[in-house]
Amino acid sequence: MNLFKTHPARVYGLAVAVLALVADFGIDTHSGKVLGVLAAFLGLAGGDVLQRFEDGKTADALLTPSPVHANLADEG
C-alpha cells in the first residue's frame, strides 16, 4: 500500500478514469449518468485535494536540507 503514499495522484486518476469508463460502457440505466457526474465531481474536487497534498510535500522538501549541502559549512 506504499503506492498510495508515493503516487496518490496516479492512483486517484486511474480510479476516476475507470469509474467514467464503467459509467459510459458498463451501465445502460440512469445509474450510468449518476456515475458520470460522480466521476466529474471527483475529478474536480479530488484534484484540488491532491494538489494541496502535493504542495505540502513540495513545501516539506524545500525545508529539508540537502545531504550534499549539509556538510558544506564544515569545509569552509
C-alpha positions as CSV (number, residue, x, y, z in Angstrom):
1,M,0.0,0.0,0.0
2,N,3.0,2.3,-0.3
3,L,1.9,3.1,-3.8
4,F,-1.0,5.2,-2.4
5,K,1.5,7.3,-0.4
6,T,4.1,7.7,-3.1
7,H,1.8,8.2,-6.1
8,P,-1.7,9.4,-4.9
9,A,-2.4,11.4,-8.0
10,R,-1.8,8.5,-10.3
11,V,-4.0,6.1,-8.3
12,Y,-6.7,8.7,-8.0
13,G,-6.6,9.5,-11.7
14,L,-6.9,5.8,-12.5
15,A,-9.9,5.3,-10.2
16,V,-11.7,8.3,-11.7
17,A,-11.0,7.1,-15.3
18,V,-12.2,3.6,-14.5
19,L,-15.4,5.0,-12.9
20,A,-16.0,7.1,-16.0
21,L,-15.5,4.1,-18.3
22,V,-17.9,2.0,-16.3
23,A,-20.4,4.7,-16.4
24,D,-20.1,5.1,-20.1
25,F,-19.8,1.4,-21.3
26,G,-20.9,-0.7,-18.4
27,I,-24.3,0.6,-17.3
28,D,-27.2,1.4,-19.5
29,T,-29.6,2.9,-16.9
30,H,-29.8,6.2,-15.1
31,S,-27.1,4.9,-12.7
32,G,-24.6,5.4,-15.5
33,K,-25.4,9.1,-15.6
34,V,-25.0,9.3,-11.9
35,L,-21.7,7.6,-12.1
36,G,-20.6,10.0,-14.8
37,V,-21.5,13.0,-12.7
38,L,-19.7,11.4,-9.7
39,A,-16.6,10.9,-11.8
40,A,-16.7,14.5,-12.9
41,F,-17.1,15.7,-9.3
42,L,-14.3,13.5,-8.1
43,G,-12.1,14.8,-10.9
44,L,-12.7,18.4,-9.8
45,A,-12.9,18.2,-6.1
46,G,-10.4,15.4,-5.6
47,G,-7.9,17.1,-7.9
48,D,-7.9,20.1,-5.6
49,V,-7.3,17.9,-2.6
50,L,-4.5,16.1,-4.3
51,Q,-2.9,19.3,-5.4
52,R,-2.9,20.6,-1.8
53,F,-1.3,17.3,-0.7
54,E,1.4,17.5,-3.4
55,D,2.0,21.2,-2.4
56,G,2.6,20.1,1.2
57,K,5.1,17.5,0.1
58,T,6.9,20.2,-2.0
59,A,7.0,22.6,0.9
60,D,8.4,19.9,3.2
61,A,11.1,19.1,0.6
62,L,12.1,22.7,0.3
63,L,12.6,23.0,4.1
64,T,14.6,19.8,4.3
65,P,18.4,20.5,3.9
66,S,20.1,18.6,1.1
67,P,22.6,16.0,2.3
68,V,25.1,17.4,-0.2
69,H,24.8,21.0,1.2
70,A,24.6,20.0,4.8
71,N,28.4,19.4,5.1
72,L,29.5,22.5,3.2
73,A,29.6,24.6,6.3
74,D,32.2,22.3,7.8
75,E,34.5,22.6,4.8
76,G,34.7,26.4,4.8
